[in-house]
Amino acid sequence: MQLWETRLKESNGLLNRYGKNGCNMDVNASPENALYEECWTTEDDARTQDFKGHVAHFNGDWTDVKALTTTFEQFRKAAVPERGTGSGRTSMITYVPRFPLISGVPPPTFWSAMEGFRVLGTYAAGERLFTVPNELPGGPRVAAGPTHWPVVVAYWPSAEELARPRDQHNRWWAEAKPLTGKWSKDASALAVVIRPARGDGDGATAAATGTSQSV
């Protein structure tokens, strides 16, 4: 098992056994379903927010690819300049359901916004990757239903992380394939499906937890 795969199976997504702090901003969440203390709701509209300095968790609404594209572009306004200076902690973990891509090439404007993200893996359809709030007040989050489509897990390492790729805290993403933003070159990176190991139970249920079952 790859270190990043182990890390995705730790609770709360970005929290991992190597000690890296987890996400601090849940993008496109509701206060009832947010995974972190800070969240942007649909009313807050992440397309207008400043991502600078945030370690973002983004599980978007894939019925609106245009809005997703704009959200990723807004994130890049903060994240790309930091990579240019080599300083800054802006980063994001996100999920790309494979279903918008099955019929062919994704919208070029959308896919170009994925340039610089690292493909941590593609999980098979039917895995229980996400969680939802417990109906019992104060109870732990519970597994959401199985995903209907394969799900690509992608991560944008911060400028500070890229400056220390050999740091043990960064080993989980350092070997992951970066996306070029050109579909003809990136399609193969999404083809390898990570399947749960035997005895893994609910697959990656305890993995990166999401904010909805929309994927």
Sequence and secondary structure as in RCSB ss.txt:
>XXXX:A:sequence
MQLWETRLKESNGLLNRYGKNGCNMDVNASPENALYEECWTTEDDARTQDFKGHVAHFNGDWTDVKALTTTFEQF
RKAAVPERGTGSGRTSMITYVPRFPLISGVPPPTFWSAMEGFRVLGTYAAGERLFTVPNELPGGPRVAAGPTHWP
VVVAYWPSAEELARPRDQHNRWWAEAKPLTGKWSKDASALAVVIRPARGDGDGATAAATGTSQSV
>XXXX:A:secstr
  HHHHHHTSTTTT  TT      EEET  TTT SSSEEE TTT GGGS  TT EEEE   TT HHHHHHHHHHH
HHHHHHHHHHT    EEEEEEESHHHHTS   HHHHHTTTT EEEEEE TT    EE  SSTT   EE    SS 
EEEEEE  HHHHT TTSGGGHHHHTSEE  S HHHHGGGGT EE   TT SSSSTTSS  S S  
